[in-house]
Amino acid sequence: MSALAHPASKPTDGPVARYLNRRLSWPLTMMIVRYRIPVTPNQVSLLSFAVAVAAAYLLAVGPHWLGGALVQLSSVLDGVDGELARVTGRASRRGAFLDALLDRYADAAVIGGLAYYAMTVHGPSPPLVLLALAALAGDIMVSYLHARGEASLGRHPALIGVVPQLASRDVRLFVVFLGALFGAPLETLITITVLSHGYVLAKLVDAYVNYVEPEQKERV
């Protein structure tokens, strides 16, 4: 791990989570533990989801910069639930399952709010609708790649090969934050589309080429 990375980082963290979000989420986690604030990891997951939904609404109707700020806040809170679960020994498969599902709904809401924002600026059009759908599909496919990779290969795809996590959830949400901050919803949708689909294709080839089957390891 790089010396710049936060000690709370996980090997599967994306660059934004590793070098920025953890520096914000970890103090919140420690505050909860130190002052014995009665909140559970699942409640933090629900809070992160609620903030993302509020962000999606503000992305659609404004103020858009505040919507973007809440998107990034939701991303930071998404790190708190896992940290809190690990620190307090309350990590569970059920909690991870809930968090993953809430994240997908949150992502869909954020992309929907961003698409509505883009339509208010550029006007509704079939190409813009298709772009929004492509961004949503790419967003979902990155998450599916990671989940399916772990299930099928027994290892997170981020830990296989050489392609870095250039389109992980923390990165995608940070792109939305920047896009809202600079008033560029169309450019943000394009960036998410290219980044996510490009990453999925590159990682598919990367994992296919570099993954070694367990039986092959045994023969070696």
Protein Blocks (a to p, Z undefined) as FASTA:
>chain_A
ZZkbcfkbcfkbcfklmmmmmmmmmmmmmmmmmnopacdfklmmmmmmmmmmmmmmmmmn
opfklmmmmmmmmmmmmmmmmmmmmmnopacfklmmmmmmmmmmmmmmmmmmmmmmmmmm
nopafklmmmmmmmmmmmmmmmmmmmmmmmmnopafklgcjbdcfkbfklmmmmmmmmmm
nopaklmmmmmmmmmmmmmmmmmmmmmmmpccfklmmmZZ
